[in-house]
Amino acid sequence: MKYEYNGNLLEEDRINLVANEIINVYHKIPIDKAKEIAMLEGKISTDCNLEIVFTRLYNIMLIMSSDKSIVKRVYIDLFNILNANQNARKIDYYYQVLEEIYNFLNGERIFPLLDEF
């Protein structure tokens, strides 16, 4: 997925750009949901980092939590990204969140909100 600099765009243009980036990877997400996800994300005005990636993928899972097949696909993508970035800052935090999303996928809890951590 692209995580393009969008700090110079008007909000509507930024939302459309991010929504299209999401749909290009996760084709089953409807445009209205992709825009809702994009609205949760702030402007990207720095180089892409793990926090930006985590935030977008978490937001996708949050908004799409009623469709566990999409959540599972995004979960796997995020899991692989975290495994490739073992030395990243806040990695333990990201894994804690991911563990609770795993529990959600297994029907053991509701979808976890970040303020729980």
N, C-alpha and C positions, 0 to 999 in steps of 0.2 A: 504494500500500500504506500502511496505517496503521502508524505507529511510536508507539504510545500509551505514555504514562507507565505503568510497571508496577512501579515500585520499592516499592510498598506491598503487592504481592500475595505470597502464598505461592508457593513454587517451582512446584508443580504447576499452580496457577492461571495463573501467568505463562507457563509452557510451553504450556498449552492456548490462552491468548489469542494468543500469537505464532504458534502452529501454525495457528490459524484465520485469522489475518491473512495468512499465507503462502498457504494454500489458497484464500482468496478471490480472490487474484490469479493464482496458478498452480494451476489446477484439476486438472492431471494428477499433482500430487504426492500420493502416498498419505499418509494421516494419520500413520502410524508414522514415515515419513521426515520429515514436517513437524515432528513432535515432536522427532526427533533433531536437526534443524536448530535448533529453538528452544532445545534444551539447550545448544548451543554459544554462544548469545548471553547476554550478561549482562543485568542489570536495566537498564531505561531509566528514569533518574531526572532527566534533563535534557531540555531542548528538543531536538527532532530536529535532527541535523546530518549532514553528509556522511559522517562516520566511522561513525555508526550505520547509515546506509543501506548504505554499502559493506560493512560487516561482515555484515549480514544477507544481502545479495545474494551475496557471496562464499561464505558458508556454504551457501546454497542450491546454488550451483554445485558446491561441494566434495562435499556429500552426494549430489547427483544426478549426479555425474560419469559414471556408467555410462549415463546417458540424455542423449546429446548434443543431442537436440532441445530438452530443457528447458534445458540449459546455454546453448545458443545464444539462446534467448528471453530468459533472464535477462541474458546477456552484452549483448545489444542494449539492454535496459532500462538496464543500468548504464552502457554507453557513452553513451547519451543523457543520463543524469543527470550524468555527468562533463562532457560537452560544455556543459551548461547551467550548470556551476559552475566555469568555467575559473580563477577567481581564488581558489579554495578552498585552504586549507592542505593540504599533502601531495598536491596534485594530480598531481605527477610520479610519486610512489610509486604512486598508484592506476592511472595509465596504464601503468606498468611491469608491474604485476600483470595488467592487462587485456591487454597485448600477449602475455604468456605464456599466458593463457587462450585467446587467439586461436590461438596456435601449437598448443595442445592440441586445439582444435576442428579444426584442419587436419591432425591426426595426426602432428605433428612432435615431440611430447613427451608425457609423462604430465602429469596435472593438477598445476599448480604449488602448492606450499605456501608460506604467507606467510613462513616462516622463511628462505626463499631470498632474500628481498629486504632 
